[in-house]
Amino acid sequence: MAGRIKVYENGAPLNSEDTPALIKEPDVVSAYDESCGTFGVGDYTRDSGKCPADAFICTEGDETPEQSLFGECMYALDCHMNYNMKSILANSDPIVTFIHQMIPHHQNAVNMAKAVLKTNTLDASDEDDLEMEHMMWAIINGQNFQIHQMQDYLAEKSYAESDILWARSSRGAGASRPRRRPASTSASRTATLSRPTGSSSLLLLLDAPQSLARHRRQLALRLVSFVVFLRIFSLSLRNRTRYASRHVRTGTSPAKPEFE
């Protein structure tokens, strides 16, 4: 994984050149995914034939054109999840099957949140809409992080990244399914953060010892969990304050539960 941080001032980058060079170029987003705000679902549209045409999204014919397009995006991302969750049961390790199914499940949640944000229908000036927007970003950040955790687990334990039924069928009848990866394929990782002299771009290189990488992931998970806790607590406090202020304005008292 690699990333470059561009520093901007007054809307213009301090360094106009894209330096230093990235070790890995960003993934190419298809035109269909670009229109939906998603990633990896362009091959799972209704015309792909990978899922029943009448599955997932049902229409009544009175939808706006924009809502119809959103529905097609939802169909494609749901088909992506359904298609890739058809995994083969692992020989003996439940966590492997769990991960093989949970990764496309998480990808679906991330794509759903991205698709909603792409519609640009949430009004940030509306308090309820703003809460929903924050929730969308929490889903995107939190579940993407968990996807990386699960992928790292499979790699460190030398398991295949996936074991999907259709992939086995494409290998031909009688073909053996992938078991564990050879131990030599588990790449070690280190992490360095470098800033070239005279450049305002930062290059993040991940390639650290597995123990260090695991320790950092654990710290990152605790940080994410703490941030999510703070967010939930703040939303709860805000809703309680709004609930109380509503009764203050109306001169009523909150209803008390009655027990028999």
trRosetta pair geometry for C-beta under 8 A, 3 or more apart (Angstrom, degrees):
i j d omega theta_ij theta_ji phi_ij phi_ji
1 24 6.7 -65 -120 42 24 138
1 204 7.7 -26 117 109 88 103
1 206 4.9 17 57 29 93 134
2 22 4.6 149 110 -161 134 86
2 23 4.3 152 -48 37 146 91
2 24 5.0 152 20 35 108 82
2 203 6.8 -15 -165 -167 102 85
2 204 6.3 161 -152 76 50 69
2 205 6.2 1 -109 -100 91 57
2 206 7.4 -144 -74 13 52 86
3 22 7.6 34 -86 -122 13 113
3 203 7.6 159 79 -149 45 43
3 204 4.7 2 52 41 90 117
4 18 6.9 83 118 -164 168 79
4 20 7.5 -165 -108 54 114 60
4 22 6.1 -94 -32 -75 112 102
4 201 5.2 -6 -170 -173 103 114
4 202 6.8 155 -153 71 50 51
4 203 6.0 -13 -99 -95 76 64
4 204 7.8 -153 -71 12 33 81
5 201 6.4 157 69 -155 54 57
5 202 4.2 5 39 43 109 104
5 204 7.7 71 -21 -25 100 106
6 13 5.1 -51 -180 -122 113 119
6 15 7.3 -132 -140 59 79 90
6 200 7.3 57 -155 113 50 97
6 201 6.0 -14 -94 -104 58 88
7 13 6.8 102 74 -152 49 70
7 14 4.9 -13 91 18 101 120
7 15 7.2 64 47 11 90 92
7 200 4.3 -101 42 166 118 114
7 201 7.5 -144 4 -77 85 44
8 11 6.4 -6 175 -138 120 10
8 12 6.4 150 -154 73 82 23
8 13 5.4 -53 -96 -90 71 50
8 14 7.1 -159 -105 -18 20 77
9 12 6.4 -35 69 64 65 75
9 14 5.7 62 4 -67 111 92
13 16 5.7 138 79 -90 111 45
13 200 7.1 169 173 85 83 130
14 200 3.9 71 85 -16 117 173
15 19 6.9 -96 155 50 133 91
15 199 5.5 44 -104 -158 161 65
15 200 4.0 -179 -15 39 109 95
15 201 5.4 -102 71 -26 143 92
17 201 7.9 -102 90 -11 72 137
18 21 8.0 67 121 -100 86 49
18 201 7.3 106 -155 -94 37 164
19 196 6.9 -58 137 45 106 150
19 199 5.7 -105 99 -130 105 137
19 201 5.7 152 84 45 53 141
20 194 7.8 0 11 95 147 112
20 196 5.5 125 -52 -26 111 135
20 199 7.0 70 -40 147 77 173
20 201 6.6 -170 4 97 58 119
20 203 4.7 -41 54 -48 113 141
22 25 6.0 123 87 -86 126 45
22 26 7.7 9 120 -32 170 70
22 203 7.3 -168 -100 -134 55 103
23 205 6.5 89 -18 -119 138 93
27 39 7.1 67 103 -158 138 124
29 33 4.9 -121 -173 90 88 122
29 34 5.4 113 128 -65 115 84
29 39 6.2 -77 -116 -112 96 82
30 33 4.6 93 55 10 82 101
30 34 6.8 -136 97 -9 43 87
30 42 3.7 -29 77 -42 156 162
31 34 5.4 -51 -149 32 33 118
31 35 6.6 32 153 -19 64 102
31 42 7.4 95 54 -122 56 137
32 35 5.9 -56 -155 33 33 108
32 36 6.5 13 153 -4 66 111
32 41 7.3 -118 117 91 114 75
32 42 3.8 134 57 -119 124 93
32 45 6.8 -99 -155 -59 154 123
32 76 7.3 -150 154 -154 127 171
33 36 5.8 -66 -143 48 34 101
33 37 7.6 -102 171 65 62 11
33 38 4.9 -106 -144 79 82 73
33 39 5.4 72 -166 -102 141 33
33 40 6.9 72 -96 5 141 29
33 41 6.1 128 -94 44 92 78
33 42 5.2 -76 -33 -48 90 102
34 37 7.8 34 -173 -69 24 33
35 69 7.5 -93 153 179 114 121
35 73 7.6 -144 107 -84 86 117
36 41 6.9 -59 72 68 156 126
36 73 3.7 155 -129 -129 117 123
36 76 7.0 -111 -74 60 167 133
36 77 7.5 -180 155 -41 147 112
36 111 7.9 16 130 -174 121 97
36 114 7.8 69 129 112 79 100
36 115 5.4 -28 172 -112 89 95
36 118 6.3 121 160 67 34 169
37 73 7.7 38 37 -163 81 150
37 114 4.5 -167 134 150 99 89
37 115 5.3 161 66 -98 109 38
37 117 6.2 -172 172 75 155 83
37 118 2.7 -141 -33 -61 143 133
37 119 8.0 -95 -2 -25 145 56
38 41 4.9 -10 121 20 141 124
38 73 6.5 164 -15 -169 129 105
38 76 7.4 170 60 96 160 115
38 77 5.6 -136 -129 -80 155 119
38 111 4.2 40 -136 -150 107 100
38 114 5.5 139 -93 89 53 126
38 115 5.7 4 -59 -65 101 93
38 118 7.9 -70 -32 -23 65 148
39 111 6.7 -133 38 -96 65 98
39 114 7.5 31 -5 66 84 170
40 43 8.0 -45 177 25 53 96
40 80 6.4 108 118 -149 92 148
40 107 7.0 -42 69 -179 140 133
40 111 7.6 -103 56 -82 91 132
41 44 5.1 -72 -164 45 68 113
41 45 7.8 102 145 -59 82 64
41 73 7.5 85 101 -162 144 66
41 76 4.3 106 155 136 114 105
41 77 4.7 -50 -104 -83 156 63
41 79 7.5 113 -157 62 97 90
41 80 4.6 -91 -112 -40 85 141
41 111 6.2 101 -35 -154 134 152
42 45 7.1 -13 -171 -33 39 102
42 76 7.3 21 -92 -177 20 142
43 48 6.0 100 166 -117 53 143
43 50 7.6 65 136 -21 80 148
44 48 5.6 -89 -131 31 23 159
44 50 5.6 -73 -129 58 72 140
44 51 7.0 43 -171 -2 91 116
44 76 4.8 122 90 -163 87 71
44 77 7.4 118 85 -75 132 20
44 79 4.0 175 169 96 110 112
44 80 4.3 -160 13 -64 168 75
44 83 6.3 -142 -119 6 122 143
45 48 5.1 122 54 -22 63 99
45 72 7.0 14 -145 177 93 99
45 75 7.3 61 -151 99 48 107
45 76 4.9 -18 -90 -96 53 112
45 79 7.7 -170 -66 47 6 151
46 51 8.0 -74 -118 70 49 95
46 53 5.5 70 -168 -136 98 77
46 72 6.7 -81 -12 -140 115 88
46 75 5.6 6 -61 129 94 147
46 76 7.5 -84 -29 -69 62 77
46 79 7.9 -176 -79 -41 46 152
48 51 7.6 42 75 18 104 76
48 79 7.3 140 55 138 129 152
50 79 5.8 106 88 170 106 119
50 83 5.2 -2 157 -94 122 139
51 55 5.2 -97 156 51 109 141
51 56 7.3 28 142 -14 145 120
51 75 7.9 -170 80 175 135 87
51 78 7.7 157 165 106 175 84
51 79 3.9 -132 0 -128 144 104
51 82 5.8 79 -106 78 128 136
51 83 6.4 -101 -59 -57 100 99
52 55 4.2 103 69 -30 95 109
54 58 7.2 36 -174 -99 80 83
55 75 7.6 119 85 -146 74 91
55 78 7.4 -156 125 116 99 123
55 79 7.3 111 86 -87 123 87
55 82 7.4 -28 143 -12 147 174
56 74 6.8 -174 147 130 119 88
56 75 5.2 142 84 -123 132 64
56 78 4.0 137 -133 99 143 153
56 79 6.8 -97 -21 -52 152 73
56 82 7.7 -122 -67 -25 118 139
57 71 4.8 147 175 -171 148 94
57 72 7.7 -134 69 -76 159 29
57 74 5.4 110 -70 93 133 112
57 75 4.7 -89 17 -71 125 91
57 78 7.3 159 -30 23 92 146
59 63 5.9 -75 -148 -7 108 130
59 68 7.1 42 -121 -117 145 84
59 71 6.3 73 -76 169 110 167
60 63 7.2 119 53 -33 74 87
63 67 4.3 -125 -177 92 105 117
63 68 4.9 136 103 -61 123 80
63 71 6.8 6 169 -18 171 139
64 67 4.5 90 53 9 82 103
64 68 7.0 -142 92 -9 42 85
65 68 5.6 -53 -148 33 32 114
65 69 6.6 32 154 -18 65 102
66 69 5.9 -54 -153 35 32 110
66 70 6.5 34 148 -18 64 105
66 119 7.2 105 166 -142 112 100
67 70 5.3 -50 -148 37 37 115
67 71 6.3 44 150 -24 65 102
68 71 5.5 -50 -151 32 33 116
68 72 6.7 34 151 -19 63 100
69 72 5.7 -50 -152 32 35 112
69 73 6.7 37 149 -18 64 102
70 73 5.6 -52 -153 34 35 114
70 74 6.4 36 149 -19 66 105
70 115 6.8 123 -151 163 81 108
70 119 5.9 16 -96 -84 128 126
71 74 5.5 -53 -148 36 34 113
71 75 6.4 40 151 -24 65 100
72 75 5.5 -45 -149 30 35 115
72 76 6.6 34 153 -19 64 103
73 76 5.8 -55 -151 35 32 110
73 77 6.5 21 157 -10 67 107
73 115 5.0 162 132 -138 132 129
73 118 7.9 -133 -171 68 171 142
74 77 6.1 -58 -143 41 31 103
74 78 6.1 30 158 -17 66 111
74 112 7.2 52 -121 -117 84 84
74 115 6.6 154 -73 133 70 163
75 78 5.9 -63 -148 41 26 109
75 79 6.1 27 155 -21 65 109
76 79 5.7 -54 -146 36 29 112
76 80 6.5 36 152 -25 62 102
77 80 5.4 -43 -149 28 36 118
77 81 6.8 36 153 -16 63 100
77 108 5.8 131 156 -137 96 71
77 111 4.2 -171 -138 119 135 136
77 112 6.3 176 116 -64 149 67
77 115 6.6 -120 -12 -38 152 141
78 81 5.8 -53 -153 36 35 109
78 82 6.2 32 152 -17 68 109
78 108 6.8 70 -102 -144 45 122
79 82 5.6 -55 -142 41 33 111
79 83 5.9 33 160 -21 67 111
80 83 6.1 -58 -143 37 23 109
80 84 6.2 -1 166 0 61 116
80 104 6.9 -156 135 -159 79 107
80 107 7.1 -93 125 113 121 120
80 108 6.8 173 83 -88 98 86
80 111 7.4 51 61 21 143 169
81 84 6.4 -73 -142 47 23 95
81 85 5.9 21 164 -22 65 115
81 104 4.9 149 -133 150 60 101
81 105 6.2 84 -152 -95 116 42
81 107 6.8 -179 -89 77 86 92
81 108 3.7 9 -71 -68 136 133
82 85 6.2 -60 -141 33 22 108
82 86 7.5 33 156 -33 56 97
83 86 6.5 -54 -173 9 31 111
83 166 7.0 -15 -178 -4 90 144
84 87 7.8 22 161 -55 53 90
84 103 7.9 -81 135 92 124 92
84 104 3.9 167 94 -92 116 151
84 107 7.9 0 73 53 148 139
84 162 7.4 -51 -167 -152 98 143
84 164 6.0 -60 -144 -108 58 135
85 101 5.0 59 -146 -141 87 80
85 104 5.1 -136 -59 74 78 133
85 105 6.6 69 -90 -55 124 85
86 164 6.2 67 80 -161 75 80
86 165 4.4 -66 134 21 103 120
86 166 6.7 71 82 -19 126 89
87 97 6.4 166 105 -144 128 72
87 100 4.1 126 -142 133 166 125
87 101 5.6 -125 20 -66 130 78
87 162 6.9 -116 -112 -171 113 79
87 163 5.4 78 -163 80 95 76
87 164 5.6 -61 -99 -99 65 50
87 165 6.8 -160 -116 -27 14 79
88 163 4.7 -86 45 137 97 109
88 164 7.5 148 -8 -147 84 5
88 165 5.9 132 -56 -79 84 70
88 168 6.4 56 -41 -25 139 147
88 177 5.7 -86 71 -136 160 163
89 97 5.6 1 -138 -101 54 139
90 93 5.0 -58 129 59 144 74
90 94 7.2 -169 56 -88 122 19
90 96 4.0 92 -76 80 158 122
90 97 4.6 -132 2 -45 100 90
90 100 7.4 158 -47 -1 104 136
90 163 7.2 126 -82 40 73 154
91 179 7.1 6 -10 -128 132 99
93 96 4.4 70 95 -3 109 111
93 97 7.5 163 97 -5 65 81
93 159 7.6 -110 72 -95 149 139
94 97 5.9 -60 -157 41 43 106
94 98 6.0 48 148 -25 73 107
95 98 5.2 -51 -146 37 36 120
95 99 6.3 35 156 -19 68 103
95 153 7.5 -92 147 148 123 141
96 99 6.0 -55 -149 36 29 106
96 100 6.3 30 153 -19 64 107
96 154 7.1 100 -128 -108 81 93
96 159 5.3 -149 -121 -153 118 156
96 163 7.9 37 151 9 109 130
97 100 5.6 -52 -142 37 33 113
97 101 6.4 19 160 -8 65 109
98 101 6.3 -73 -156 44 24 99
98 102 5.7 14 158 -18 67 119
99 102 5.6 -57 -127 42 30 107
99 103 6.1 39 170 -31 66 101
99 150 4.4 169 -141 -168 107 113
99 153 6.5 -147 -95 76 155 125
99 154 6.0 -171 120 -57 153 109
100 103 6.8 -44 -147 19 19 109
100 162 5.7 122 -137 -137 92 61
100 163 5.7 -41 -126 36 151 84
100 164 7.7 -171 -177 -66 112 65
101 104 6.9 -66 -165 42 36 97
101 105 6.3 36 146 -21 69 117
102 105 5.1 -60 -146 41 39 119
102 106 6.0 40 156 -21 74 103
102 150 6.4 -158 87 -107 115 162
103 106 5.9 -54 -147 36 29 108
103 107 6.3 31 153 -20 63 106
103 147 5.7 92 -136 -135 80 88
103 150 5.7 -154 -75 98 96 142
103 151 7.1 87 -110 -61 133 85
103 162 7.5 -105 60 -91 143 101
104 107 5.2 -49 -141 37 38 117
104 108 6.4 47 155 -27 65 99
105 108 5.8 -51 -157 28 30 114
105 109 7.0 29 147 -16 61 101
106 109 5.6 -52 -153 33 38 111
106 110 6.4 37 151 -17 68 104
106 143 4.4 -175 -162 -180 99 109
106 144 7.7 164 153 -72 116 33
106 146 6.0 -145 -125 86 153 111
106 147 5.1 -168 104 -70 141 97
106 150 7.9 160 11 14 150 143
107 110 5.7 -54 -148 38 34 112
107 111 6.2 31 154 -16 67 109
107 147 6.8 84 -63 -102 77 141
108 111 5.8 -57 -145 40 29 109
108 112 6.2 34 155 -24 65 105
109 112 5.7 -52 -147 32 30 113
109 113 6.5 27 156 -16 63 104
109 139 5.5 -126 152 -176 104 117
109 143 5.2 180 85 -88 124 178
110 113 6.0 -58 -153 37 30 108
110 114 6.3 27 152 -17 65 109
110 139 6.5 -175 -95 137 50 91
110 140 5.3 94 -140 -120 83 60
110 143 5.3 -148 -59 88 95 121
110 144 5.8 90 -105 -61 142 87
110 147 7.8 -39 -27 -28 144 140
111 114 5.5 -54 -144 39 34 112
111 115 6.1 38 156 -25 66 105
112 115 5.7 -53 -148 33 29 112
112 116 6.7 29 154 -18 62 103
112 139 7.8 -56 74 137 94 152
113 116 5.9 -54 -152 34 32 110
113 117 6.5 29 153 -15 65 107
113 135 8.0 -138 -125 118 118 71
113 136 4.1 153 -163 -156 102 79
113 137 7.6 176 166 -56 133 25
113 139 4.4 171 -58 81 152 129
113 140 5.1 -137 97 -54 139 90
114 117 5.7 -57 -148 40 33 110
114 118 6.2 42 151 -29 66 104
114 136 7.9 147 -61 179 33 110
114 140 6.5 100 -60 -99 85 121
115 118 5.5 -49 -150 27 31 118
115 119 7.2 38 152 -26 60 96
116 119 6.0 -50 -164 20 36 112
116 121 7.7 -85 -175 43 72 103
116 122 7.4 54 151 -30 99 116
116 136 5.9 -133 78 -111 122 135
117 120 7.4 38 168 -69 46 50
117 122 7.4 -40 -112 18 57 124
117 133 7.2 96 -105 -136 94 82
117 136 5.5 150 -56 149 107 152
122 126 7.8 -130 -177 56 65 110
122 129 4.4 162 -166 -176 79 103
122 130 7.5 141 162 -73 111 33
122 132 5.8 -145 -124 85 132 113
122 133 4.8 159 129 -66 152 103
122 136 7.8 -146 -18 -6 162 142
123 126 4.2 65 86 5 107 109
123 129 4.6 79 53 71 65 167
123 130 7.9 -59 100 -48 54 73
124 129 6.7 -108 -75 107 23 109
124 130 5.3 73 -151 -93 54 93
124 133 6.5 -27 -96 11 79 163
125 129 7.9 20 57 61 45 126
125 130 7.7 156 16 -51 7 114
126 129 3.9 64 78 16 109 114
126 130 6.5 180 84 -17 53 84
127 130 5.7 -54 -147 33 29 113
127 131 6.7 33 154 -20 62 102
128 131 5.7 -51 -154 31 34 113
128 132 6.7 33 149 -16 64 103
129 132 5.6 -54 -152 36 36 112
129 133 6.4 38 150 -21 68 103
130 133 5.5 -49 -147 34 35 113
130 134 6.5 37 152 -18 65 102
131 134 5.7 -52 -150 35 32 112
131 135 6.5 35 149 -21 63 105
131 235 6.3 102 -139 -125 118 115
132 135 5.4 -53 -150 35 35 115
132 136 6.6 42 150 -25 65 99
133 136 5.6 -46 -152 27 35 115
133 137 6.8 29 153 -12 64 102
134 137 5.9 -57 -152 39 34 107
134 138 6.3 38 149 -23 66 106
134 231 6.9 -171 155 -158 125 126
135 138 5.4 -52 -146 34 35 115
135 139 6.5 39 153 -21 66 100
136 139 5.8 -54 -155 32 31 111
136 140 6.5 28 151 -17 65 107
137 140 5.5 -51 -144 37 36 113
137 141 6.0 25 161 -9 69 109
138 141 6.2 -59 -139 45 26 101
138 142 5.5 16 167 -10 65 121
138 228 6.5 109 -156 -113 120 91
138 231 6.5 -173 -93 109 138 168
139 142 6.3 -61 -129 46 19 103
139 143 5.6 -2 -180 1 61 119
140 143 7.0 -62 -130 44 11 94
140 144 6.1 10 166 -16 54 117
141 144 6.2 -61 -143 38 21 109
141 145 6.4 24 158 -21 60 109
141 224 7.5 -164 133 -134 103 115
142 145 5.8 -60 -156 33 27 112
142 146 6.6 22 152 -15 64 107
142 224 6.1 141 -113 177 78 125
142 228 6.5 62 -94 -79 135 130
143 146 5.3 -48 -144 38 40 113
143 147 6.4 52 151 -27 65 97
144 147 5.5 -46 -150 28 35 116
144 148 6.8 35 151 -16 63 100
145 148 5.9 -55 -158 34 34 110
145 149 6.6 37 146 -21 65 104
145 220 7.1 -150 -156 136 127 117
145 221 7.4 160 149 -97 126 70
145 224 5.9 -167 92 -88 170 165
146 149 5.2 -47 -149 32 40 118
146 150 6.4 37 155 -17 68 102
147 150 5.9 -57 -150 38 31 107
147 151 6.3 29 153 -16 65 107
148 151 5.7 -54 -144 39 32 111
148 152 6.2 34 156 -21 65 107
148 217 8.0 -150 116 -126 106 118
149 152 5.8 -58 -150 36 27 111
149 153 6.5 32 151 -24 63 104
149 217 6.3 137 -106 -176 88 130
149 221 7.1 63 -89 -81 140 122
150 153 5.5 -47 -149 29 34 115
150 154 6.8 33 154 -16 64 101
151 154 5.9 -54 -153 35 34 109
151 155 6.4 30 152 -17 66 108
151 161 6.8 14 -138 -137 86 96
152 155 5.6 -57 -146 39 34 111
152 156 6.0 28 159 -17 69 109
152 213 7.5 -151 -153 137 138 122
152 214 8.0 168 148 -94 134 74
152 217 6.9 -146 76 -89 166 162
153 156 6.1 -59 -143 39 26 105
153 157 6.2 7 163 -1 64 114
153 159 8.0 -2 121 35 73 123
154 157 6.2 -70 -144 49 24 98
154 159 4.4 -91 -154 71 78 104
154 160 7.2 -55 -179 85 121 27
154 161 5.8 119 119 -109 147 46
155 158 7.5 27 -180 -76 31 33
155 159 7.8 -79 -53 49 20 69
155 161 7.6 19 -67 -86 80 86
155 181 7.5 -15 -135 37 50 151
155 186 5.8 132 161 -126 79 80
155 187 7.4 -38 175 32 130 78
156 186 6.2 88 -117 -146 36 128
156 210 6.1 125 -121 -152 113 133
156 214 7.7 66 -101 -76 162 115
157 180 7.5 -98 135 -134 75 105
158 180 4.6 45 119 179 98 100
158 181 4.3 -133 -167 61 69 80
158 182 6.9 -113 -155 94 120 11
158 183 5.4 -48 -90 -92 146 56
158 185 7.2 114 -129 58 85 95
158 186 5.9 -72 -78 -52 82 116
159 179 8.0 -86 -134 152 63 44
159 180 5.7 -55 -94 -118 48 65
159 181 6.5 -6 61 -2 7 90
160 163 5.6 93 86 -61 132 91
160 178 3.6 96 -78 117 149 130
160 179 7.0 124 -22 77 110 11
160 180 7.4 -133 -26 -115 72 18
160 181 6.2 140 -75 -52 50 87
162 167 7.2 105 109 4 107 156
163 167 7.5 -133 -161 63 31 126
163 168 7.4 32 -177 -48 71 112
163 177 5.7 61 -152 177 110 121
163 178 6.0 -141 -98 57 94 93
164 167 4.4 86 68 3 92 108
164 168 7.2 -165 92 -8 49 83
165 168 5.9 -58 -156 34 34 109
165 169 6.5 33 150 -19 67 105
166 169 5.4 -51 -149 36 38 115
166 170 6.4 40 153 -22 67 103
167 170 5.7 -52 -149 34 33 111
167 171 6.9 35 150 -22 62 102
168 171 5.7 -53 -156 29 37 112
168 175 6.4 -175 -165 78 71 106
168 177 5.3 -27 -104 -95 122 97
169 172 8.0 83 176 -46 33 12
171 175 3.7 -128 122 93 113 167
172 175 4.8 100 66 -34 78 118
176 179 7.9 -34 156 -27 110 96
178 181 7.7 12 179 -71 115 66
181 185 4.8 -90 161 60 120 131
181 186 7.1 132 98 -54 124 79
182 185 5.2 96 69 -8 81 101
183 186 6.0 -39 -171 8 52 113
186 210 7.7 4 154 -77 117 137
187 207 7.7 -67 154 -134 108 82
188 207 6.9 62 110 -180 69 71
188 208 7.2 -106 161 104 80 24
188 209 5.9 -17 -166 -111 113 40
188 210 6.1 -93 -126 -38 74 82
189 206 5.4 -9 -167 155 115 80
189 207 4.8 -107 -148 -139 51 24
189 208 4.4 -3 115 37 69 58
189 209 7.3 -88 66 21 54 11
189 210 6.9 86 31 -84 86 53
189 213 4.7 59 74 -71 119 144
190 205 7.6 14 89 116 83 95
190 206 7.4 172 80 -177 37 35
190 207 4.2 -8 38 95 73 64
190 208 3.4 85 -116 -88 32 54
190 209 6.6 40 -85 -13 78 57
190 212 7.3 30 -121 76 60 140
191 204 7.6 -11 -159 -173 87 85
191 205 7.1 165 -143 91 41 58
191 206 5.3 -4 -98 -119 81 61
191 207 7.2 154 -63 37 39 44
191 208 4.6 -29 -9 -42 75 128
191 212 7.5 -144 15 127 102 119
191 213 7.3 135 -29 -95 110 80
191 216 7.0 38 1 -37 153 173
192 205 5.2 -3 55 60 88 104
192 207 7.8 -26 6 46 94 89
193 202 6.5 0 -171 -177 91 115
193 203 7.9 165 -151 81 48 50
193 204 5.9 -11 -108 -109 78 72
193 205 7.9 -171 -80 28 35 71
194 202 7.4 158 80 -157 43 69
194 203 5.6 -17 64 61 92 95
194 205 7.3 13 9 6 107 112
195 199 6.7 -164 -180 75 70 93
195 201 7.9 168 -137 88 73 41
195 202 5.4 -38 -92 -106 86 80
195 203 7.9 165 -89 20 39 73
196 199 4.2 37 75 21 99 132
196 201 7.5 8 33 68 104 83
196 203 7.6 46 -21 2 97 115
206 213 7.7 83 -174 -115 99 116
208 212 4.6 -94 153 86 123 120
208 213 4.8 152 76 -58 107 91
208 216 7.6 63 69 5 156 138
209 212 4.7 82 64 11 88 105
209 213 6.8 -164 89 -7 42 88
210 213 5.5 -57 -143 40 34 111
210 214 6.0 35 158 -22 68 106
211 214 5.8 -52 -145 35 29 110
211 215 6.4 31 154 -20 62 105
212 215 5.7 -53 -149 35 32 112
212 216 6.4 30 154 -17 65 106
213 216 5.8 -56 -149 37 31 110
213 217 6.4 33 152 -21 65 105
214 217 5.7 -53 -148 34 33 112
214 218 6.5 35 153 -20 64 103
215 218 5.8 -54 -152 34 32 112
215 219 6.5 30 152 -16 65 105
216 219 5.6 -53 -148 37 35 111
216 220 6.2 35 153 -19 67 106
217 220 5.5 -54 -145 38 32 112
217 221 6.2 36 153 -23 66 104
218 221 5.7 -50 -146 33 31 112
218 222 6.6 31 154 -17 63 103
219 222 5.8 -54 -151 35 32 110
219 223 6.4 32 151 -19 65 106
220 223 5.6 -54 -150 36 34 113
220 224 6.3 34 153 -19 67 104
221 224 5.7 -52 -146 37 32 110
221 225 6.2 33 154 -20 65 106
222 225 5.6 -53 -146 37 31 113
222 226 6.3 33 154 -21 64 105
223 226 5.7 -54 -149 35 31 111
223 227 6.4 30 153 -18 65 105
224 227 5.7 -55 -148 36 31 111
224 228 6.3 32 154 -18 65 106
225 228 5.8 -54 -147 37 30 111
225 229 6.3 34 152 -22 64 105
226 229 5.6 -52 -149 34 32 114
226 230 6.5 33 153 -19 65 103
227 230 5.7 -52 -150 35 32 111
227 231 6.4 33 151 -21 65 105
228 231 5.6 -54 -149 35 33 113
228 232 6.4 31 155 -17 66 105
229 232 5.9 -55 -147 37 30 108
229 233 6.2 30 155 -19 65 109
230 233 5.7 -57 -146 39 30 112
230 234 6.2 29 156 -20 66 107
231 234 5.9 -55 -146 36 29 108
231 235 6.4 27 155 -17 64 106
232 235 5.8 -56 -148 37 31 110
232 236 6.3 31 154 -20 65 107
233 236 5.7 -55 -148 36 30 111
233 237 6.3 28 155 -17 65 107
234 237 5.7 -54 -145 38 31 110
234 238 6.2 33 154 -21 65 107
235 238 5.6 -54 -145 36 30 112
235 239 6.3 29 157 -17 65 106
236 239 5.9 -55 -147 37 29 108
236 240 6.3 28 154 -18 63 107
237 240 5.7 -56 -148 37 31 111
237 241 6.3 31 154 -20 65 106
238 241 5.7 -56 -149 36 31 111
238 242 6.3 29 154 -17 66 106
239 242 5.7 -53 -145 38 32 111
239 243 6.2 36 153 -24 65 106
240 243 5.6 -52 -147 34 31 114
240 244 6.4 27 155 -16 64 106
241 244 5.9 -56 -147 38 30 108
241 245 6.2 26 157 -17 66 109
242 245 5.9 -56 -142 39 29 108
242 246 6.4 38 155 -29 63 104
243 246 5.9 -53 -155 25 28 115
243 247 7.2 18 153 -10 60 104
243 254 7.0 48 150 -96 107 126
244 247 6.1 -61 -158 38 35 105
244 248 6.4 37 147 -23 68 106
244 254 7.4 -51 -102 -43 62 125
245 248 5.3 -50 -146 34 39 116
245 249 6.4 40 155 -21 68 102
246 249 6.0 -54 -153 33 29 110
246 250 6.5 8 156 -2 63 112
247 250 5.9 -63 -139 49 34 99
247 251 7.8 -111 170 54 59 10
247 252 4.9 -97 -149 78 85 76
247 253 6.1 80 179 -117 135 18
247 254 5.6 -88 -59 -52 162 71
248 251 7.6 31 -178 -71 27 36
